[in-house]
Amino acid sequence: LAVAVFALAFSDAPPVPNVPVLVLFAVLAVVGELWTIKAPLGDDGVELTFSTAFAFAILMGFGVFFAVVVSVAASVLADLVSRKPWWKVVFNAALFALVTMASGVAFTVIAGKGAVDFDTAFSSGREILAAIVGALTYFGLNSLLLSTAVGLALRTSIWRLLRQESRYQVIGSIGMFGLAPI
């Protein structure tokens, strides 16, 4: 469903202002998704990755289209390499697509444009606020959707899982989203 919504919303890819930077961030997002840190949560635990910093930088610098493509590709590649079941591969890809799109919408609405200009990036309070709200949207929606899915699968309290996962995610997310504009 997320892929269909994405395809309809972004049928034409926008021009790329700085291809080498996009490629570098895309490679770093893939590497960041392949290099995971496991935190205890339920039987499976939760995996923390560094790909979000680069995917969020792509979102702000190149727009939601490229951020979704890179996030989904990195997720699918990492899940296939780690031999996750097909339904986890699909769920994770859809989660990345939905969360990235929602974050991109929040960023675009507040910034007034889909991406920052490289020469003047974050020189206005509006762009800084857009980055903060986009990051909060990403973190909040990701945590809520992931906790809901795990809670339903484990037949346990979604709110307990949300609180528990948030402890692991908050510190890492602050660092990742804080580094993304750099």
C-alpha positions in Angstrom: 0.0 0.0 0.0 2.8 2.4 0.9 4.6 1.8 -2.3 1.4 2.3 -4.3 0.7 5.6 -2.6 4.3 6.7 -3.1 4.2 5.8 -6.8 1.1 7.8 -7.3 2.3 10.8 -5.4 5.7 11.0 -7.0 5.4 9.6 -10.5 8.2 11.9 -11.8 11.5 12.1 -10.0 12.7 15.6 -9.4 16.1 16.8 -10.8 19.1 16.1 -8.6 21.1 19.2 -7.7 24.2 17.5 -6.4 24.6 13.8 -7.6 27.9 13.0 -5.8 26.4 14.1 -2.4 23.2 12.1 -3.0 25.2 9.0 -3.9 27.5 9.4 -0.9 24.5 9.8 1.5 22.8 6.8 -0.2 25.8 4.6 0.3 26.2 5.7 3.9 22.4 5.1 4.5 22.9 1.5 3.2 26.0 0.9 5.3 24.2 2.4 8.3 21.3 0.0 7.8 23.6 -3.0 7.5 25.4 -2.1 10.7 22.9 -2.7 13.5 23.0 -2.4 17.3 20.6 -4.9 19.0 18.7 -3.6 22.0 16.6 -6.0 24.2 12.8 -5.8 23.6 10.6 -8.8 23.6 11.9 -12.1 22.1 13.4 -10.6 19.0 14.8 -7.3 20.4 14.9 -4.1 18.5 17.6 -3.1 16.0 19.0 0.4 16.0 20.7 1.7 12.9 22.5 4.8 11.8 20.9 4.9 8.4 18.3 7.4 9.6 20.8 10.3 9.8 21.7 9.9 6.2 18.1 9.2 5.0 16.9 12.3 6.8 19.7 14.4 5.3 18.6 13.1 1.9 15.0 14.1 2.8 16.0 17.7 3.7 18.6 18.1 0.9 17.0 16.3 -2.0 13.3 15.8 -1.1 11.1 13.0 0.0 11.3 11.1 -3.3 15.0 10.3 -3.0 14.7 9.8 0.8 12.0 7.1 0.3 13.8 5.4 -2.5 17.1 5.2 -0.4 15.3 4.3 2.8 13.3 1.5 1.3 16.3 0.1 -0.7 18.6 0.2 2.3 16.0 -1.6 4.5 15.2 -4.3 1.9 18.9 -4.9 1.2 19.7 -5.1 5.0 16.8 -7.4 5.7 17.6 -9.7 2.8 21.3 -9.9 3.8 20.2 -10.8 7.4 17.8 -13.4 6.0 14.7 -12.0 7.7 11.3 -13.5 6.8 9.6 -12.0 3.8 6.8 -10.5 5.8 9.4 -8.6 8.0 11.1 -7.3 4.8 7.8 -6.1 3.5 6.7 -4.6 6.8 10.0 -2.8 7.3 10.0 -1.4 3.7 6.4 -0.1 4.1 7.3 1.4 7.5 10.2 3.3 6.1 8.2 4.5 3.2 5.3 5.7 5.3 7.4 7.3 8.0 9.7 9.0 5.5 6.7 10.3 3.5 5.0 11.7 6.6 8.2 13.3 7.8 8.7 14.8 4.3 5.2 16.2 4.3 5.8 17.8 7.7 9.1 19.2 6.5 7.7 20.5 3.3 4.7 22.2 4.8 6.7 24.1 7.4 9.8 24.9 5.2 7.6 25.9 2.3 9.7 23.8 -0.1 10.6 20.2 -0.6 14.3 20.5 0.1 16.7 23.1 1.4 19.1 25.0 -1.0 22.6 23.8 -0.4 24.0 27.4 -0.4 21.6 28.7 2.2 20.5 25.6 4.1 19.1 26.3 7.6 19.8 30.0 7.4 16.1 30.7 8.3 14.2 29.8 11.4 11.5 28.2 9.2 13.9 25.6 7.8 15.3 24.8 11.3 11.7 24.4 12.6 10.9 22.2 9.6 13.8 20.0 10.4 12.8 19.7 14.1 9.1 18.9 13.2 10.2 16.5 10.5 12.4 14.7 12.9 9.8 14.5 15.6 7.3 13.3 13.0 9.7 10.6 11.9 10.6 9.5 15.4 7.0 9.6 16.8 5.3 7.8 13.9 8.1 5.2 13.6 7.9 4.4 17.3 4.1 4.3 17.3 3.8 2.0 14.2 6.6 -0.3 15.3 5.3 -0.6 18.9 1.8 -1.3 17.5 3.0 -4.0 15.2 5.2 -5.7 17.9 2.5 -5.3 20.5 -0.1 -6.9 18.3 2.3 -9.7 17.4 3.3 -10.4 21.0 -0.2 -9.8 22.3 1.1 -7.3 24.8 0.5 -3.7 25.8 1.3 -1.3 22.9 1.8 1.6 25.3 4.3 -0.4 27.4 6.3 -1.3 24.3 6.1 2.3 23.2 7.6 3.5 26.5 10.2 0.7 26.5 11.3 1.3 22.9 11.4 5.0 23.3 14.0 4.6 26.0 16.3 3.0 23.4 15.3 5.2 20.5 15.4 8.7 22.1 19.1 9.1 22.6 20.0 7.5 19.3 17.4 9.6 17.4 18.6 12.9 18.9 22.1 12.1 17.7 21.0 10.9 14.3 18.6 13.7 13.6 20.9 16.3 15.0 23.7 15.2 12.7 21.5 15.0 9.6 21.7 18.7 8.8 25.5 18.7 9.0 
